[in-house]
């Protein structure tokens, strides 16, 4: 991996792209510290805020810039993208747009932007309301409607600017811009984790602290290795294409395969599960009812009830998302039209049923493995009291890093760079 980075840096065009990506991410991280108009930073960082929560995936996506113009981050756009991805399979006009090729995808992307702005406006209004009802009271210097409107418009504008940054990163950088922004947000919490380890070394018993830190790092490396193996794992279904006759010559006979990932839903199943578990927490931030607070405490993933529900929801959303993501019937029909068949399986409906069984089995295995990845950090936190990274953040970080390396490899290959695979 490091050799690929070194070789990529030697190519002038790729080096410019890497510098460009770094500068835009720096601008984004600087913007996450710009306060909203009228927000009192002394109250914000000096008091204990009940509404401030950075231990969930959405806080990490937003970057934790509570009280800043980037408070929502790219969260609304990610949510809108997920919703539109699901609606393209449920609404026929959107499905037709998706099949129109590049022009159809551009129209869907434009609709996604409008949906994201609408969701950002709703979220910004809710966040402004939460700033009025923290444990230290209102954190605005002046409580009036003009301040509230400026706060809402400021957060919506910040989200629109981040969406623009993400698109620029995608067009002129290397890889997906939204993934890079989320990647930067997650890594921004790395110093806090390192500081937690440093505090463990500063205890009365130095050797006990060293042993604890070494054990945590070993577990961390093991989990990372496990995540990479799960994300790269796939089941390859062999496909044979029959020969076609052109005069007296026969051509077109070759073999290929259908790659079925271990978990087609990927991290989406975990994001859906944690969002549903944390929905009562969001409501409690506005209502602040005692009975709702009790429910929220039980739904926390550190509680055994919340952990069990977390795993159940991961299984449910894995199969739900997979049912939208892959159409085995259409896949079988396309294979039949192109003269393809799976050895030992009849073309048509039997092929679709065989692929569906394979997808279901891989989804079951993937759901089990992803549940282990999601719960392992929770167990580690309960045992050690330290929360370095959550399972979802590990999946995102490793996924973005692997995709980034693949993009660099493809860029080097396009330039006929020699020796980068040695």
Secondary structure, 3 states (H helix, E strand, C coil): CHHHHHHHHHCHHHHHHHHHHHHHHHHHHHHCCCECCCECHHHHHHCCCCCCCCCCHHHHHHCCCCCECCCCCCHHHHHHHHHHHHHHHHCHHHHHHHCCCHHHHHHHHHHHHHHHHHHHHHHHHHHHHHHCCECCECCECCCCHHHHHHHHHHHHHHHHHHHHHHHHHHHHCCCCHHHHHHHHHHHCCHHHHHHHHHHHHCCCCHHHHHHHHHHHHHHHHHHHHHHHHHHHCEEEEEEEECCEEECCEEECCEEEEEEEECCCCCCHHHHHHHHHHHHHHHHHHHHCCHHHHHHHHHHCCCCHHHHHHHHHHHHHHHHHHHHHHCCHHHHHHHHHHCCEECCCCCCCHHHHHHHHHHHHHHHHHHHHHHHHHHHHHHHHHHHHCCCCCCHHHHHHHHHHHHHHHHHHHHHHHHCCCCCCCC
